[in-house]
Amino acid sequence: MILTRVLNALRPGQEFTLNDDDISTIRWNSESVTTPTQEEIDAKTAELLAEDQAKVEARRSALAKLEALGLTAEEVAAL
């Protein structure tokens, strides 16, 4: 699943098929599209995972701040 996300980020708007997140099985619907290198894939994977982690940390921080303002956990969850 992560490889699909990475490929969509590296080649936006390009359609492809992929089996079992195995880069060797990728088939682009356009012959003009080149498959990214393993280095490109690794770099984009790290970037996307870092972005995901930053979002998780920002959410935790926001929830902690709301609770510090006196909201209950239930009220925060309702938001």
matplotlib code that plots the C-alpha trace (Angstrom):
import matplotlib.pyplot as plt

x = [0.0, 2.8, 4.4, 1.2, 1.1, 4.8, 4.3, 1.3, 3.4, 6.4, 4.3, 1.1, -1.8, -0.2, -2.1, -0.4, -1.0, 1.1, 1.0, 1.7, 3.6, 6.4, 8.1, 9.1, 5.5, 4.6, 2.9, 2.4, -0.7, 1.5, 4.7, 6.2, 6.3, 9.6, 9.6, 11.3, 14.7, 14.9, 16.7, 13.7, 11.3, 13.3, 13.6, 9.9, 8.9, 11.0, 9.5, 5.9, 6.5, 8.0, 4.9, 2.6, 4.6, 4.4, 0.6, 0.3, 2.5, 0.5, -2.8, -1.5, -0.3, -3.6, -5.5, -3.3, -3.8, -7.6, -7.6, -5.4, -8.1, -10.5, -12.2, -13.0, -11.6, -15.2, -15.6, -12.2, -13.2, -16.5, -14.6]
y = [0.0, 2.4, 1.8, 2.8, 6.0, 6.7, 6.0, 8.4, 11.0, 10.5, 10.2, 12.2, 11.5, 8.4, 5.2, 1.8, -1.7, -3.3, -6.7, -7.2, -3.9, -5.4, -2.7, -5.3, -6.0, -2.4, -1.8, 1.8, 2.6, 5.0, 4.0, 7.4, 7.0, 5.8, 3.7, 5.6, 4.3, 2.6, 5.7, 7.9, 5.4, 5.2, 9.0, 9.6, 6.8, 8.5, 11.9, 10.6, 8.7, 11.8, 13.8, 11.2, 11.3, 15.1, 15.0, 12.5, 14.6, 17.8, 16.0, 14.8, 18.3, 19.9, 17.3, 17.9, 21.7, 21.3, 19.1, 21.6, 24.2, 22.1, 20.1, 16.5, 13.6, 13.0, 16.6, 16.5, 13.2, 14.9, 17.5]
z = [0.0, 0.8, -2.6, -4.3, -2.4, -3.1, -6.9, -7.0, -5.3, -7.6, -10.8, -10.1, -12.5, -14.0, -13.9, -13.2, -12.0, -9.3, -7.6, -3.9, -3.5, -5.7, -7.9, -10.4, -11.2, -12.1, -15.4, -16.5, -18.6, -20.6, -22.3, -21.7, -17.9, -16.4, -13.2, -10.4, -9.1, -5.8, -4.5, -5.5, -3.9, -0.7, -0.4, -1.1, 1.3, 4.1, 3.3, 3.4, 6.6, 8.2, 7.1, 8.6, 11.9, 12.0, 11.5, 14.4, 16.7, 15.7, 16.5, 19.9, 20.7, 19.7, 21.8, 24.8, 24.5, 24.3, 27.3, 29.2, 28.5, 30.4, 27.7, 28.6, 26.6, 25.3, 24.2, 22.4, 20.7, 19.6, 17.8]

ax = plt.figure().add_subplot(projection="3d")
ax.plot(x, y, z, "-o")
ax.set_aspect("equal")
plt.show()
